[in-house]
Amino acid sequence: MLKEQGCKNAIQDPAQALLENTAEIMRYKQQVAAARDEAHESAERGVRIFRKYKIKDIVFLAIMAACMLVTGAIMPLITQVPLFGIIELCLGLQFSVFPVIGMMKVRKPFALILISLFCGIFFAFMFLPMFVCAMVCAIIVEALVLLIFRGYAKDAACVFAGTLYMPMTLPFLYLWYNVIYSVNPAEDGKAVQAFVGADPRVAVGISVAVVAVCFVGSLIGMLVSRELKKAGVLKK
């Protein structure tokens, strides 16, 4: 009896060891496969983030820029209004709706920069600092989107960029009138006072209003884009 039990244990021990080794080898292979798949997925994510542009992408972004310019035709009427941020307040809605639609259609980095470039070409002929300001703001917003969202794959990234793009010009506008524009020490501060007003709280209130308007415009752009996709008008 004891001999038979000993024989069974002698047979079972190598078999059990073989099964354990096989299971260990399978686990190792699974870990290697998982690591390989993760590396491949990371590489694919990198490719998806920085995808090539097609002609139709550039054309669509140019159309969105044209819509921004056409709907922003009131800008020459308000440029002489001595109120800080009045241009951003009047143009914030259309300058957030159309960029969001463009970014939700062309979900690729530098989409906002291209839209800003197409608009800025016309701005450069009217007022060169406006072109520079628009491009710098677009680059900053693009960098924040890539840093936080890693691209425009999420709708929240498009809304974030559309909300931040126009208000981002306000600090540069203040810097322009405070540092660059007032080059004459005798007139230092007059330009800012003319555009900010006697009460700085007015400028702060308008800045908050610009952010709110751009946020609403970004939400409208997102909803319009979703409805167009449902209707089949705006395809990926």
C-alpha positions as CSV (number, residue, x, y, z in Angstrom):
1,M,0.0,0.0,0.0
2,L,2.7,2.4,1.0
3,K,4.7,1.4,-2.1
4,E,1.8,2.1,-4.3
5,Q,1.3,5.5,-2.7
6,G,4.9,6.3,-3.1
7,C,4.8,5.4,-6.8
8,K,1.8,7.6,-7.3
9,N,3.6,10.6,-5.6
10,A,6.7,9.9,-7.7
11,I,4.6,10.0,-10.9
12,Q,2.5,13.0,-9.8
13,D,5.5,15.2,-8.7
14,P,7.1,15.4,-12.1
15,A,3.7,15.9,-13.8
16,Q,2.8,18.7,-11.4
17,A,6.1,20.3,-11.9
18,L,5.6,20.1,-15.7
19,L,2.2,21.7,-15.4
20,E,3.5,24.5,-13.2
21,N,6.4,25.1,-15.6
22,T,4.0,25.2,-18.5
23,A,1.7,27.6,-16.7
24,E,4.7,29.8,-15.9
25,I,5.8,29.8,-19.5
26,M,2.3,30.7,-20.6
27,R,2.1,33.6,-18.1
28,Y,5.5,34.8,-19.3
29,K,4.3,34.7,-23.0
30,Q,1.1,36.6,-22.0
31,Q,3.2,39.3,-20.3
32,V,5.4,39.6,-23.3
33,A,2.4,39.8,-25.6
34,A,0.7,42.4,-23.4
35,A,3.9,44.5,-23.3
36,R,4.2,44.2,-27.1
37,D,0.6,45.2,-27.6
38,E,0.9,48.1,-25.3
39,A,4.0,49.4,-27.1
40,H,2.2,48.9,-30.4
41,E,-0.9,50.7,-29.1
42,S,1.3,53.6,-27.8
43,A,3.0,53.9,-31.2
44,E,-0.5,53.9,-32.9
45,R,-1.6,56.6,-30.5
46,G,1.4,58.7,-31.5
47,V,0.5,58.2,-35.1
48,R,-3.1,59.1,-34.5
49,I,-2.1,62.2,-32.7
50,F,0.1,63.5,-35.4
51,R,-1.8,62.4,-38.5
52,K,-1.2,63.8,-42.0
53,Y,-3.5,66.5,-43.4
54,K,-5.5,65.9,-46.5
55,I,-6.5,68.5,-49.0
56,K,-10.2,68.3,-47.8
57,D,-9.1,68.9,-44.2
58,I,-7.3,72.2,-45.2
59,V,-10.2,73.2,-47.4
60,F,-12.7,72.7,-44.6
61,L,-10.7,74.6,-42.1
62,A,-10.3,77.4,-44.7
63,I,-14.1,77.5,-45.0
64,M,-14.5,77.8,-41.3
65,A,-12.1,80.7,-41.3
66,A,-14.0,82.3,-44.1
67,C,-17.2,81.9,-42.0
68,M,-15.5,83.6,-39.1
69,L,-14.4,86.5,-41.3
70,V,-17.8,87.0,-42.9
71,T,-19.7,86.9,-39.6
72,G,-17.0,89.2,-38.1
73,A,-17.5,91.9,-40.6
74,I,-18.7,94.2,-37.8
75,M,-15.2,94.5,-36.5
76,P,-14.3,97.7,-38.4
77,L,-17.4,99.4,-36.8
78,I,-16.2,98.7,-33.2
79,T,-12.5,99.1,-33.5
80,Q,-12.7,102.8,-32.5
81,V,-14.9,102.1,-29.5
82,P,-12.8,103.1,-26.5
83,L,-13.5,100.1,-24.4
84,F,-11.1,97.3,-23.5
85,G,-12.1,93.9,-24.9
86,I,-15.1,95.2,-26.9
87,I,-13.8,93.5,-30.1
88,E,-13.5,90.1,-28.3
89,L,-16.9,90.5,-26.8
90,C,-18.6,91.2,-30.1
91,L,-16.7,88.5,-32.0
92,G,-16.4,85.9,-29.3
93,L,-19.5,83.9,-30.4
94,Q,-18.6,83.4,-34.0
95,F,-14.9,83.0,-33.2
96,S,-15.7,80.0,-31.0
97,V,-18.6,78.4,-32.9
98,F,-16.8,77.9,-36.2
99,P,-13.4,76.9,-34.8
100,V,-15.1,74.2,-32.7
101,I,-16.9,72.9,-35.8
102,G,-13.6,72.8,-37.7
103,M,-11.7,71.0,-34.9
104,M,-14.5,68.4,-34.4
105,K,-14.4,67.7,-38.1
106,V,-10.6,67.7,-38.5
107,R,-9.5,66.2,-35.2
108,K,-5.8,66.8,-35.8
109,P,-3.2,68.9,-34.0
110,F,-2.6,72.4,-35.5
111,A,-6.2,72.7,-36.7
112,L,-6.7,75.8,-34.7
113,I,-3.3,77.2,-35.9
114,L,-4.4,76.7,-39.5
115,I,-7.8,78.4,-38.9
116,S,-6.0,81.3,-37.2
117,L,-3.5,81.5,-40.0
118,F,-6.2,81.7,-42.7
119,C,-7.9,84.5,-40.7
120,G,-4.7,86.2,-39.8
121,I,-3.7,86.6,-43.5
122,F,-6.5,89.2,-43.7
123,F,-5.7,90.6,-40.3
124,A,-2.1,91.2,-41.4
125,F,-3.2,93.7,-44.1
126,M,-5.4,95.6,-41.6
127,F,-3.3,95.5,-38.4
128,L,-0.1,93.4,-38.3
129,P,-0.1,93.1,-34.4
130,M,-3.5,91.5,-34.6
131,F,-2.1,88.8,-36.9
132,V,0.8,88.2,-34.5
133,C,-1.5,88.1,-31.5
134,A,-3.9,85.6,-33.1
135,M,-1.1,83.3,-34.1
136,V,0.6,83.4,-30.7
137,C,-2.7,82.7,-28.9
138,A,-3.4,79.8,-31.3
139,I,0.0,78.2,-30.6
140,I,-0.5,78.5,-26.8
141,V,-3.9,77.0,-27.0
142,E,-2.7,74.1,-29.2
143,A,0.1,73.4,-26.8
144,L,-2.3,73.3,-23.9
145,V,-4.6,70.9,-25.8
146,L,-1.8,68.6,-26.6
147,L,-0.5,68.7,-23.0
148,I,-3.9,68.1,-21.4
149,F,-5.9,66.1,-23.9
150,R,-3.2,64.8,-26.3
151,G,-5.2,66.0,-29.3
152,Y,-8.8,66.7,-30.3
153,A,-10.1,63.2,-30.0
154,K,-12.4,64.3,-27.2
155,D,-15.2,66.8,-27.6
156,A,-14.0,68.4,-24.4
157,A,-10.7,69.3,-26.0
158,C,-12.5,71.1,-28.9
159,V,-14.7,73.0,-26.4
160,F,-11.6,73.9,-24.3
161,A,-9.7,75.3,-27.3
162,G,-12.7,77.2,-28.6
163,T,-13.4,78.7,-25.1
164,L,-9.8,79.8,-24.6
165,Y,-8.8,81.0,-28.0
166,M,-10.5,84.4,-28.1
167,P,-10.0,85.4,-24.4
168,M,-6.3,84.5,-24.7
169,T,-5.9,87.7,-26.8
170,L,-7.0,90.0,-24.0
171,P,-3.6,89.8,-22.0
172,F,-1.8,90.5,-25.3
173,L,-4.1,93.4,-26.1
174,Y,-3.4,94.9,-22.7
175,L,0.4,94.3,-23.1
176,W,0.2,96.0,-26.5
177,Y,-1.5,99.2,-25.3
178,N,0.5,99.3,-22.0
179,V,4.0,98.5,-23.2
180,I,4.4,98.6,-27.0
181,Y,1.8,101.2,-28.1
182,S,2.7,103.8,-25.5
183,V,6.3,104.4,-26.5
184,N,6.3,108.0,-25.6
185,P,6.9,108.4,-21.8
186,A,4.8,111.6,-21.8
187,E,1.8,109.5,-23.0
188,D,2.5,106.4,-21.0
189,G,-0.7,104.9,-19.7
190,K,-3.0,107.1,-21.8
191,A,-3.7,104.4,-24.3
192,V,-4.5,101.9,-21.6
193,Q,-6.7,104.4,-19.8
194,A,-8.6,105.0,-23.0
195,F,-9.2,101.4,-23.6
196,V,-9.7,100.2,-20.1
197,G,-11.5,103.2,-18.7
198,A,-11.2,104.9,-15.5
199,D,-12.5,101.9,-13.6
200,P,-10.4,98.7,-14.1
201,R,-13.4,96.6,-12.9
202,V,-15.0,97.3,-16.3
203,A,-12.1,95.6,-18.1
204,V,-12.4,92.7,-15.6
205,G,-16.1,92.4,-16.2
206,I,-15.8,92.5,-19.9
207,S,-13.0,89.8,-19.8
208,V,-15.3,87.5,-17.8
209,A,-18.1,88.2,-20.2
210,V,-15.8,87.3,-23.1
211,V,-15.0,83.9,-21.5
212,A,-18.7,83.2,-20.9
213,V,-19.6,84.1,-24.5
214,C,-16.8,82.0,-25.9
215,F,-17.8,79.1,-23.7
216,V,-21.4,79.3,-24.9
217,G,-20.2,79.6,-28.5
218,S,-18.1,76.5,-28.1
219,L,-21.0,74.5,-26.7
220,I,-23.1,75.7,-29.6
221,G,-20.4,74.6,-32.1
222,M,-20.2,71.2,-30.4
223,L,-23.9,70.7,-30.6
224,V,-24.1,71.8,-34.2
225,S,-21.2,69.5,-35.2
226,R,-22.9,66.6,-33.5
227,E,-26.2,67.2,-35.2
228,L,-24.5,67.6,-38.6
229,K,-22.7,64.3,-38.0
230,K,-26.0,62.6,-37.2
231,A,-27.6,63.9,-40.3
232,G,-24.6,62.7,-42.4
233,V,-23.7,66.2,-43.5
234,L,-20.4,66.3,-41.5
235,K,-18.7,63.0,-42.0
236,K,-15.4,62.0,-40.4
